[in-house]
Amino acid sequence: MQAIGKIGVIMPEIMDPLDYELLKGVRLQAEILGYDVIVFTGVFNSQLELQQGIYIDGLENIYELIGMAELNGILFGATYFNNEAVKARIYQILRQCNVPCLVLGDENPYFPCLYPQQRESMCMITEHLITEHHCRKLYCITGFPNHFESDERLAGFYDALDAAGIPREESRVFYGDFWKIIPRQIAEQIADGSIEKPDAIVCASDSMAIEVCDVLMESGISVPEEIAVTGYDGTWYASCHTPEITTIYGRERQYGIRAVCKLYEAVHGEMPMQIEAYQQHLRYGYSCGCGLGDHLHERFQDTSLIDHVKKRVRRNMDRKVMLATDFVGHMNTAQTLDELITHADQLGHVLPGWKWLDICLCEDWMADFEHPEQFRQSGFSDKMFLALSKRAPVNAEDQYLFPVQKLLPALQQPHEPLIIVLSSLHCEGQIFGYMSAAYTDVDDLSVEEQYTNWCDAFCNGLKSLQQKLYQNYIRQQIEELSDHDPTTGLYNKKGMLEQLPELIRQSRKKESAVRLLLISFVPDAQSAYLGRDVLPLIANALRMSADHDELYARVAEQAFAVICTKNEADWSESRILSLERRMRHLNGEVAGLQIPELVTDEIIVEDHSISKLAKLLDERTERMVSKVNLAAGQSFDYRIQLQRLRREIYLMPEKEWNILEIMRKIGISRSHFHRIYKELFSISCGDDVIRARIEKAKQLLAHTDLRIQEVALQCGYSNESHFMRQFKDKCGITATQFRKKRL
C-alpha cells in the first residue's frame, strides 16, 4: 500500500521498551491505514528540577517543527513528559495547528484525551490471585488520589473482589504515587506488625511491586510463600527481578493501536477496523506463586524482554563499528559544506537499521557574518536545504531548497508507509536544522547514544566549518582594507589601482602604451604545487623577473596581473618566458617536479580612467578564471565521479566491476583513470575492488553461519578456490581460520 498521509507522534524520548511497544502499536495500525508515522522527539526527557542549558533547549527545539508541518493528525504523548514547561509549550503549538489532535493520558481543556484500558486488566490480575492462589485477604496499592489511571486500576481491583464475593474494605487500599517511597513504608509496617499481614498485595505499577518484594524479603517475609505480590505495566525490569514479578503486558501496544483508530475517526468521521490480535495478558512470574512450569505457553507469548535483550546485543555490535570509525575527526576536517556532506554520507553506516537518512538544514544555517552574534536560536526557516538524502544503494537527489511544511521532499513521492524519526540539529545554542531517519521496523529504530553522538559530530563539523568560513570572511575584509595581499606580499587589486595613476603618468610622458597581462594557472595533480602552495611560487618568480617600470599584483584568488608601459609587441610572450624560467629555477632543486601550466590574457589599455580600468580588470579576470576552471573542471569532475564510484564499490563489492566499461562511461583514458584513482585513494581500482570484497567476506564470516562457498558468491566470486587464494593472500590466513579465530 502507498502512503496516503502523515500522523505526527510527539514523544520526549524513545528508550524504554514500553516506548517501543507504544510505537509498535501506532506503526501497525497506521501502516494498515496507509499512514506514515512521523515521530518528533527531543531525544532526552528533561526535568525542570534539573539544570537545563542550551544543549537540552536545542534538542527540544524539534517540537517547534510541529506547528510548521503538514500533518493529517497528531498524537501527543503528554503523559510521558517529565517537564511541565515543555509540555505547556507543546500544547501552545498544538492549539495553533489546524489538524485533529489526540492527547495520551493527560486531561486538558484543549483536546480529547485517551487513556489505556486498565480496569479489565487490573481485574484480571486480581482474579488470578483469588481463583488460582486462593487469596482472600488482598491489599491494593494504587497511584495518586483522584487520578484517572489510579481510579481505573482500583476499580478493576474492586471488580474482582465483587465477582468473588469478597467485601470491599477501604483500609486495604493505599495510594503509593506509582513510586517507591510509600510502598516501602507499607511493606515495613507489614513486617513490624503495624499493618496486618495480607495474603496478597496487588500493586498498580511494577516499580511499586518490586519495592514491596524487596522490603518484605529483607524483613524476613518470604514472597510468595507468605505474601503474593503482583505488579502492573509489563516492564522488562519486572522480568529481571528476583522473584520475577507477575504483571500485565500488551497494554502499550494496544494503546498505540487504539490511539491511531481514535485519531482516524477524528480525521475521517468513522472508526476504522482495529487490529484485534494485540490484547493485554498476564505475564506470569514467581512473585504470585506460579512456578516455572505454570502457564508455560503464556510465558512464551511475551517476547518483549527477549526482543529488548536482542536489540541491546545488536546495538553493542553496532557500537564496535562506531568506535572503529573516527567520525568526529572526519566531520571536523571539512573545508566546505559539500565536503562535510560527503563525510556524513560516507559515515552513514555508523547508524544502523535506517531505510532513509535525510539531513535538512535551515536556509540561514551559516548565519550573518556581518552580525555573528545574531543566529537562529529557535524554530526553523520557512525554506529548508536538503543537504543529504541518503539511500541504499544510490542516494536520492539532494542539495536544493524545499518548503518546511513538507518536512521531507521524499514524502511527496510514492512510497510504502514508514516510521520516521525527526530530531534537532544544533550546537552551542544555534539551530542548524533537523535530522530524519526512516525505518520499516520499529525494532530497528535507535535514538540513543550512538545516534546522538553522530548528530553531535555532524553539528560540531558544521560549527567548525562556520568558523572557518567566518575567518575567511574576516581575512577578505582585512584584505579589502589593506593594499597588500597577505598570502604573497604583493599588491592586491586595491593597492594596484592606487599605484596606477603614477604608472599612467609615466606612460604619457614616454608616449608608451599601457599593457595589462593577466596570469593564472591550471592546478595539476602531477605538480608538486597544488592549491595555495603555487601562489608563493608565482609571486616570487614575478619579483625576480620584474622590470623597474612594471607593476604586479595578485588580483583574484588564483589570478595575478602585471602592468607595464612598453611598446614592444612581443612583451607579453617574453614576460611569460621569463616568468617560467624563474619558476623552474625556484623549483629546480627538487628533481622531476613540474611547474603549473600558466593561462594568460593580454590587454592594451586605451581608456586610462581608473574606474573603467577597474571594471575591465574584473571582467577579464572573471573570463580568464572561467577559462582556467574549464581546463581544470574536467579533471575535478573526474575526481567527484571516482569518489562516487568508490562509494558504490564498497556498498556493492559483489557486483561485476568492469574497469574498461567504467572508463568509457566517465570518458577518461586508461592511464588517466589509473593515475587519478591512485592519487585519490592510494590504491589501484582493481586492488580496491578486491579489498572491498575481502572486507565484506570478513563481515559475513564473523557474523553469519554461511558456508564458505556462499560467502564467496555473496562477495562476487564465482570460483570458491579463487576466493580462498585471494583471501589468504590478503589476510595471511584462510577464510576458515579467520572464522575460527572470530568464534
N, C-alpha and C positions, 0 to 999 in steps of 0.2 A: 504493500500500500504506500502511495505517495503522501508525504506530509501535507496537511491542508491548513495548518495553523500552528500557533505557539502558545504554550501555557508557561507562565513565569512561576517559579518557586523561589521563595526567599528563605534562606537558611543561614544562621550565623556561622556554622562550621559543618564539615562532613567528616566526622572522626569516629564516633561511637557506632558499633554495629547496628544500633537501633536507628541511627540516621540513615544508614544504608537500607535498612528494612523499609523505612518510610518511602524512600526514593524508589525502591523496587516496586512498591505498590503503585506509586504515581506513574512510573515508567510503563508498567504492564498495562494499566488501564488506558493511559494516554496513547500508547502505541496502537492498541486496538482501534481507538477512535481516530487515529491519523494525526496526532499532535506531537510536535517536538516539545520536549521539556527543557526549558531554559532556567538553569539554577543560578541565582545571584547569591554569591556567598562572600562574606568578609573574611573567610578562612579561619579566623580566631574569634571565639565567643568572649568578647571583652566584658569586664565587670567595672562598674562605675567606682566601686570602693578601691580598686587597684589603679595605680598610675596609668594614665592613658598614653599621651605622647603622640608625636606626628606620625610615627610608623603605623600605629593602630588606626589613627584617623585616616591615613592613606588607604589602608585595607578596607575600611568601612565606607569609603567614598563610592564603592561599586553600587551601593543602594541608590545613589543619585541617578544612575542609569535607568532605573525602573520607570521614572517619570518621563523619560525621553523615548522609550522603546515602544514599538508597535506590537502589542500582545493581545491575544483573544481573551485571556482571563489570567488571574493571579491567585496563587495560594501563598498566604503569608504564615510562616511557621512561628507566630508570635510567642507561643508558649516555650519555645526553645531558647529565646534570647535572655541573657542574664542582665543586660544593660538596658534599663528603662528609658534612658535618654535616647539611645539608638532606636529603640522600639517606637518611641514617640515621633522621632524624625521620619521613620518609615511610614507610620500612619499618616503623617502630614503629606508625604509624597503620594501615597496611595489615594488620598482624598482628591488630588488634582488629576488623577488618571480617570479617563472616561471608559473604563472596562470593568466587568464584574470582578469582584474580589471576595475571596472566602478566607476567613481567619481561622487558624488551627489553635483551638484550646485557649482562647483569651477573649472573654466577654468585653465588648467595646461598643460605643454608641454609633459607630460609623458603618460597620459591615457585618453580615451574618457570620456566626461562629459555629464551628463544627468540633465536637469532641469525639474521641474514640469510644467505641462501645465497650463499656466496663462493667455494667451491672450484671449482665448474664455470665461473664467470665468469673467475676468475684463469687457469684452464686455457685458456679461450677466447682471452684476450688474448695469452697466451704463444704459443699455436699460431699466431695471426695473424702474429707476428713470425717464427716458424720457417718457415711454409709460404709466406707471401706476400712476405716480405722476406728470406728465406733466411738468417736469423741462426742461427748455431750456437754462438757463444760468448755466453751470456746470463748477466747478473748479476741477482740478485733482492734488493731492499731491502724487507724486510717490517717489521712493527711491533715489539712488545715480545717478549722471550724468554718462553717458557712462557705464552703468552697465546692464548686460543682463536682469536680472529679472525686473529691473526698466523699461527698454525699452519695455519689453514684456507687462507689465501691462499698460504702457502708450499707446502702440499700440492697446490694447484691448479697452481702453477708446476712442481712435480716431475712431476705427471701428464702435462703437456705434453711435458716432456723425455723421460719414459719412452716415450710414444707415438711420439716422433720418433727414439728410439734414441740420445739424447744422454745421456752419463753424468752422474750427479749428482756435484757437487763442492761440499763444504761451504765451501771457500774463496771460492766465488762467491755465497754467501748472507750478507747483512748485516742487522743489526737496527737500524732507524732511528727507533724510537719513534713512528712516524707523524708526525714533525715535521721541522723544517728543519735542525737543527744537525748531526746525524750525516750525512745525505745531502750537506750542503755539504762536510764533511770528506772523504767518499768521492770526490766529484767533484774536489776539489782534489788528492787523491792520484793519481787517474787522470791529471789534467792534468800533474802533475810527474813522472809515471812511477813513483811508488811502488807503484801498483797497475796491473797490465797492462790495456791498453785492451780493452774488450769490443766485441761487435757491437751489443749492445742491453742496456738496463737496464730491468727490469720493477719498477716501484715499486708498493707496496701502498697508496698514497694519492696523491691529486692534489697535495697540498701538497709532498710529498717529490719528486714528479716535476718540479714547477715549479722547485724549488730546484736540483735536479740540472741541468736545462736551462740555467738562468741562469748557474750557476757554470761549466759546460762552455763555454758560448758566450763568457763573459767571459775565459776562459783561451785562447780561440782554437780550440777544438774545435767543429766545426760539427755541429749537430743538425738533421736526422737523417742527413746525408751520412756522417759518420764514426761516430756512435753514435746509434742509435734509442732513444727513451725513451717509455715508456708510464706512465700513472697508473692510478688506481682510485678510484671514488666517484661520478663523474658530476657534479662540482660545476660551477656556472656559470662560476667564475673560471678553470677549466681551458680553457673555450672562448674566454675573453677573452685568454688568454696568447698570446705570440708566441715560438715557433710554437704553434699550437693543440695541446693535449695530447690524444692518443688515450687514451680512458678507457672505463669501464663505466658505463652509465646504466640506470635502471629498477629498481635494487636496492631503494631505499627504498619505492617504490610496491608492489612485490612483497612486501616485508617487512610493510607495513601490512596487505595482504590476508591473508597467511599468519597474522599475529598474531590477526586477528579470527576466522579459521576455527579456530585452536587454542583461543582463548578460548571460542568457541561450543561446541566439543567438551567443554570442561571444565564448561560450564553444562548442556548437554543430553545429554551422553554419546554423541554421534555427530558425525562430521565432516560439515559441510555441503558443498554444491557450491561449489568455489572458482573465482573468476574466473581464467580461463587466458590472457586476452588480453595481460596485462602481464607480460612476461618481461624478463630482463636482456639487454642488447645492447651491442655495441661502438659507441662514438661515435668515429668516425674523425677524426683530426687530422693535421697535417703532422709532428708530433714523431716518428712512427714511419716516415715516408717516404711516406705516402699523399698524393697530390696533390689539388688542388681537385676534379678530375673523378672521382676514385676513390670508389667506393661512394656515388655521389651520392644514390641513392634512400634508403639507410640514413641518410645525414646529415640528410635532411629528416624522418625519423621522430621524432627527438628534438627536441621543441619547448620543452623546459623553459627554456632560456635566453631564447628569444623571448617565452615567457609571462612570465618574470620581468621582462624589459625593459618589456613592455606594462603589466604591473602597476605598475611604478615610474612610468611615464608617467601612468597613471590617478591614482596617489597624488599626483603633483605637481599635477595639475589639481584634485584634491580639496583639496589644501593651500591653493590660492588662495582657495577658499571659506572655509576655516578662518581664513586671515589677514584676510579681509574681515569676519569676524564677531567682535565683542567678547564672546566667550562668557565669558571670565574676569570682565570687568566686570559682565555681566548676572547671573552666578551670585552675585556678592558683594553685590548690591544688595538681595537678598531679605530681607523683614522677617518672613516666615512660611514654614513648610515648604511649604504649598500654593503660595506664590509661587515658591519655588525649584524645585519640581517643574514648574510651568508653564514656567519659563525652560528647564529641561532638555528638556522636551517640544518647545518651540519651536526649540531648538538641536540637536535630534537629527539634522538633515540634515547636520551637520558630519561625522558618522560615516557613511562610505559602505557600501553593499552589504548592510546588515542586513535581515532579514525580521522579527525580533522584537528589541526592545530593552527590557530589564527592569532596574529598579533595586530592589534588595532591601536594606532597612535592618534592622539589629539592633533589637530591641524597646527596648533601652536606649541607643539612639544619642545621646539628649540628655544622658546621664549624670545624676549625682545632684548637684543644686545645693547640697545641704547639705554634700556632701563632694566639691568639684570636683577634688580631687587624685586621686580614685578614678574610673577609667573603664576600659572594656574595652580591654585591650592584646593579647588573643589570642583565637582561637576565634570562635564565633558564638552568638547566643542561640537557645534552643530554638524560639522563635517569631520569624519574620521579618515585617517590614512591607513589603508590596508597594507601594512608593511610586509607581512608574510602570510601566505595561505598554504601551509604545508600539508601535503597529501602523500600517500604512498601508492604507486612508486613515483609518480610525477606530480609536482606541485601544480596547484591551480593558478590562474592569473592573479597577480597582485600588483602592488606599487601604484595604487590610484585612490582617489578620494571617493567616499560614499556617504549618504545621509546617516547620521547616528540612529535615526528611528528604525533603520533596517537591521541594526545590531551586527549582522554579518551578511555580506553580499551572497554567500553560498546558500543562505536560507531562501533566497528568491528563485533558486534553480530547483528543478525536480529532484527529490531525494526521499529516501525512506526515513520515517521518524527516528530521531536521535535524542539522547540526553546530552545537553551541552552545559558546561560549567563556565561561568563568567566571573573573573576576579580582577582586582585592580592592579595596574602597573604604576608604581610610584617610587619616589626616592627623595629623602631629605625634604619632605613637605611638598614636593612638586608632583602633580598628577600628570603622568605621561599618556595614559590610555587604559586599555583593558586587554586581558588575555582570554582566549576562548579555547577550550579543549572539549571536543565532542567524542562521545562513546556510544557503542551499541549495547554494551552490557554494563549495568551499574556496578558489578563487582570489579570491573577494570578501572573504575573511577578512583582517582587518588589526589586529594587536595591536602596533602600533609607536608612533611619536612622536605622531601625530595622536590615536590612541586614548588613550594615557596622559595627554596634555595635557588632553583633555576630562574624563577621570575625575578628574584632579587639580583641575581648575577646579570641578567639582561638589563634591568633598570640601572644598575651601577655602571654597566657599559654605556648606556645612554647618557648618564650623568657625566661620565668621563669624556665621552665624545662631545658633549655640550661644552665642557670646559675647554677642550682643545679648539673647538670652533670659535669660542669666545676669545681665546688667546690669539688666534689668527686674526680675528676681527680687530682686536686692540693693536696688534702689530701693524695691520694695514692702516689703522687710524694714525698711528705714530709715523708711519712711512709717508702718509699724505701731508703731515705737518713738517716733516723733515725734507731736506733736498738731496739726501743720500740714501741709497739702498743699503739696509743693514747686512744683507747676506753677502754682497760682493764689494761693498765700499765705493761703488761707482755712483755717479749722479743717478737719481731716479728721474721720472718724467718731469716732475715739478722742477727739480734742480736744473735739468737740461733746458727747459723752456725759459728759466730765469737767466741762463747764460747765453741764450740765442741772440738777443739784441746786439751784444758786443761782436759776435761772430758775423752777423749780418752787416754790421757797420764796417768790419774789415773787408768783407766781400765787395761791398760797394766801392770802397777805397781802392781795391785792387782790380775792380771791374771783373770779378770772377763769379762763377756760378756757385750757388749753394746746393750741395748734393747731400741727400739723406739715404743712408744704407741701413736697411733693417736686416737683422741676423737672428735666426732661430736654429733649432736643432731637432732632429728626429731621435727620440730615445731608442736605443738599440740594445736588445738583450745580450749581444755579444760584447758590447762595450763595457769597460770597467767603470765608466762614469754613467750612472743612472740617476734619474730624478734630480735632486738638488746638488749632487756631487759634481755635475757637469758645469754648474754655474760659476764656481770659482775658477775652473779651468779656462773657460772662455774669457772671464773678466781679467785674469792675469795675462792671458795672451793678448788681449786688447791693449792693456797698459804697455806691454813690452814692444808691441808693433806699431804704436801710435806715432803720428807726426805732431809737430807743435801746433799746427793750425787745425787740429781735429777736436771735436767734442764728442765724447762717447758716454753712454748711459744704459742702464737696464730700465726698459720702459714697460715691460709686462712680465708675467710670471716666467715665461720662457722666451723672452724676446729682448734683444739689445738693439741699440741704434747708434750709428756713427754719422756725424755731420761734419762736412769739411767745405772749404772754399777752394776748389780746384777746377780747372777747365779740361783736364785730361779725360778723354772719352773712355779710356780703359782703367780708370781709377778703381772702380768697384772690384774688377777682376783681380787686379794686383793687390788690392787691400785684403781680399779673401785669401789669396795665396799666401800673403804674409802672415795672416792670422792663423791659417792652418799649419804653417811651418812652426810658428811659436807653440801651437798646441802640441804638435808632435815632439818638439823639443822638451816641453814640460812633461810630456807623457812618456818620453823615450827611455826613462830609467827602468821601466817595467817591460820586459820583452813580451811581444805578442799582443799588446793591448792596442785597440783601435780607437781613433778619435771619433766623436759623433759626426753623423752626416749633417752638414750645415744647409739651411734653406735661407735664401736671401731675396731681397726685393729692393731695387734702387729707384729713387725718386729725384727728379730735378725740380727744385723748389722755385716756382715762379712768383708766387704771392708771398711776400715776406711778412704778412700780418701774423702776429703771434697766435691770435685766436684761431685763424684759419689753418695755420700750420699745426696747431694742437689737434684740430678736428681731423685734418689729413693724416696725422700721425696715428690717431685712434683707428680710423677707417682702414688704413693699410696694414696696421699691426693686426687688427682683427682678421683681415683677409689672409695674412700670412700664417697666423696661428691656425686658421681653418685648414690651410694647405698642409701644415705640419700634422695636424690631427688626422687628416685624410691619409697621410703617409704612415702614421703610427697606428691609426684606428684599426686597420685590418689585423695587425699583429695583436692589438689589445682585444679585439673581438675573438680572435683565436683563443686567447687565454681564458676568457669567460666561458667559451664553448667547452674548452678542455676541463675547466673546473666542474661544469655541469656533467660532462661525460664521466668524470671520475666519481662523482656522487652516485651516478646511475650504476657504475660498475660495482661499487660497494653495496648498493641496495640489491642488485640482482647479479651477483657474480656467476650464477649458473647459466646465464644467457650466453649464446654463441657470439662472442665479440670478434667481429671481422674487422681487422685494423684497416685493410685496404678500402673497405666499404665506408668506414668512419672518415678516412681521409678524403674520399670522394665527396661525401656528404658535406664536410666542412669546407671543401675547396682548398686544400692545402697539400703541398708536396710531401713525399715520404720523409725526406731529410728535415724539412722544416717542422713537420709534425713531431718527429722523434726528438729533435733538439728542444723545442718549446716544452714538450711534455716532461722531459728530464730536468730542464731548468726549473720548472714549476714545482715538481714533486720529488726530485732527486731519485727517480727510479724510472725505468722504461715502462711503456704502456703494457707490453707483454708480461713483464715481471709483476706489474701492479695487478693485472687480472689474476695471476697465479696467487699473489699474496691475498687478494680478496677472497678467492675460493678456499684457500687454506684456513683463513680466519673463520669463514662460515663453517668449514668442516670441524674446526676445534669446538665451536659452539654446539654443533649437533652431537659430536662425540661426548662432550661433557654433560649435556643436559637432556639427551634423548636416549632411547634404547634401540634406535635404528641400527640395522645391520650395516657393516662396512660398505657393502655394495649399494645399499640405499643412500648412505651418506654421500658416496661418490656421485651417484646420479643427481642428487639434490644440489650438488656443488658444480655441476656442469661437466662431469667426467663420464663419458660413455664406456670407458675402459677402466675396470677396477684396478688392474695391475699398474696402469699408468698413474692413477691416483695414488696408489700405495708408494710407488717410486718417488713421485713428486713430493708427497707428504714427508717421507723420510729425508729426502734431500733438503727440504726447507726447515724441518723441525729437529732433525738429528735422531729421531726415534720413529718407530712405526705408528700407524694410527691405533692399532690395538694396544701398544704400550702406552700411548698417550691416554687412552680411555681408562686403562687400569690405574694409572697414576692419579687420575681425577676422581676415582671412586673412593 
